[in-house]
Amino acid sequence: MTGILIRNAEVHGAPGTDVRVSGGSVTAVGPDLTAEGADVIDANGGAVLPGLTDHHLHLHAMAADAVSVRCGPPDVRDAAGLADALAHAVADGHGWVRGVGYIETVAGELDYTALDRLHPQRPVRIQHRSGAMWVLNGAAVAAAGLAEAHHRGVERDASGAPTGRVWRADNWLRERLPASRPPALAPIGRSLARLGITSVTDATPDLHPDSLHAIVSAARSGELPQRVHLLGAPLAGESESTGRLTVGPHKIVLADSGLPDLTELADLIQRVHNTGRAVAVHCVSREALLILMAVFDDIGTIRGDRIEHGALIPSETLDEIHRLGLRVVTQPGFLAHRGDDYLRHVDTVDLPDLYRCRSLIDAGIPVALSSDAPYGPLDPWQVIAAAVERKAPTGEVVGRDERLSAAEALDAYLPPATDPGGRPRSIRPGTPADLVVMHTPLTEVLTDPSTALVRLTLIDGSVVGPGS
C-alpha cells in the first residue's frame, strides 16, 4: 500500500477530481489518477476540503468540562434543578464536585452561602458560563484555605471574609485543590476529528507547566492528532515549534473585573514584542478594546497581533483596527447560544457592535472564526450557520447587517492556525494531507452546514475520524 487515493471528489468546485495522498502530503490532484497500490476511498461526488482550524479554544477545559456536572441551561434552569444536579453529581477521587456553565438566571448571584443552601455536604466549585469566575461552597472555601489566601482574584466582603467567588485565578486555585493530573485529551481529539477539525489554537493564558507538558506530549504522541498552536506558552522556555506543535502570539487577558493601567499594559506588550512574539488580547467589552487601541496607538503593533473575541467593537474603531494591522478572532456561535441574553442585557446602543463579522471584512480586517469551547459551541458547522443567520435561540436576528455568506464563514475556518484571517488553504501537490471528505458537493454543504455531512477526516494522510 502506498497511501490513499480519494476518487471522484469535488475539489475547489471541480467535480470528478481525484486526490492522491502519501507520506503525509497531497501528491497529486486531477481526474483519473491511477491507484498505484493505494487504498481507494470513493467520495461519490462529495467535496474534499482542507481540514478546518478552530482558531480559539481551551483543550484541557474542554476535557474537564466533559466530565463535569451541568449547572446551567438547557440542563438546569432553576435553583431546585441545580440542587438536584449537585446531589446526583459524581465526585472526583478526592470527593470534590466540579460544575460548569452556571448563569445567574438559574439561581441568582451565587456566593458560598447561596451555594451552601443548595449543597453543603461536599466541597463544590462551579464555573460561571463565561469562564471568568469560580464559586466555591463553604466546604470548598475551607478546604482551599481562601480565608488565609493572598490573591487579588479572591473576592472578599466588607469584613474581609472570602465570598467564595474567585476571579480569573485558575492556575492559582488549581494549586490549592487536591493534586490531580490534567485530563486526557484523546476523547477531545476524537470529537474534533468527527467535526472535520484538523488544527486548533489553544488560547488558554499562562498555561500551567503540567498542562503545557500534557498538551505537548499528547500532540507529539498522536493522542491528540490535531496540529496545535499555543498562545499560553511562557515567554521564556516555551516549547519549540515543530510541524505539529507551534507557539503563537502571547495571550493577554483584559478582564472587565479589573482593567489594567495603560502604562502597565503598554510595558507588558512591549516586553512581549521584544521577544519577537505578537500578542493575542482578550477583549470582550468596549472599555477593554478602547484601552488596547490607545496602547497600540502609542507603542505600535507587530505582525500577528490579534484581538480575541471582539465581542463589542464600536464602528468608529474599524478604520483604526485596520490601520494598526490587527486581526480579529471572533465567535458568532455565541449568538445562537446566548443571543436572547444579549438582547435582554446588552444596551440597545451596543447591539450593532456585537460580534461583528461583515463590517470587519468590509473594512479590510482579517477575521477568523472559532468556538471558544467549552464556553461556546464547538461544532464549526453550527458556528458557520450562526455567522450566516445570526439568530438567537428564539429566532430573533442579532445584527442583521453583520451576516456573512456561508462560503465566507467557511473560509474563516480554513487558514492555518499561524495565519488566522489569512488566505484559506488549498488542496494541491505538496500541501499537508489534512483533509475533510464530505458526503455532498460544496453547494449542498453551504446550503445547510451540518456535522452530519462530514464523512471522513484525514490528518497527515491518515484517517482519524468518521463523520457522524
Secondary structure, 3 states (H helix, E strand, C coil): CCCEEEEEEEECCEEEEEEEEECCEEEEEECCCCCCCCEEEECCCCEEEECEEEEEECHHHHHHHHCCEECCCCCCCCHHHHHHHHHCCCCCCCCCEEEEEECHHHHCCCCHHHHHHHCCCCCEEEEECCCCEEEECHHHHHHHCHHHCCCCCEEECCCCCEEEEEECCHHHHHHCCCCCCCCCCHHHHHHHHHCCEEEEEECCCCCCHHHHHHHHHHHHHCCCCCEEEECCCCCCCCCCCCCCEEECCEEEECCCCCCCCHHHHHHHHHHHHHCCCCEEEEECCHHHHHHHHHHHHHHCCCCCCEEEECCECCHHHHHHHHHCCCEEEECCHHHHHHHHHHHHHCCHHHHHHECCCHHHHHCCCCEEECCCCCCCCCCHHHHHHHHHHCECCCCCECCHHHCCCHHHHHHCCCCCCCCCCCCCCCCCCCCECCEEEECCCHHHHHHCCCHHHEEEEEECCEEEEECC
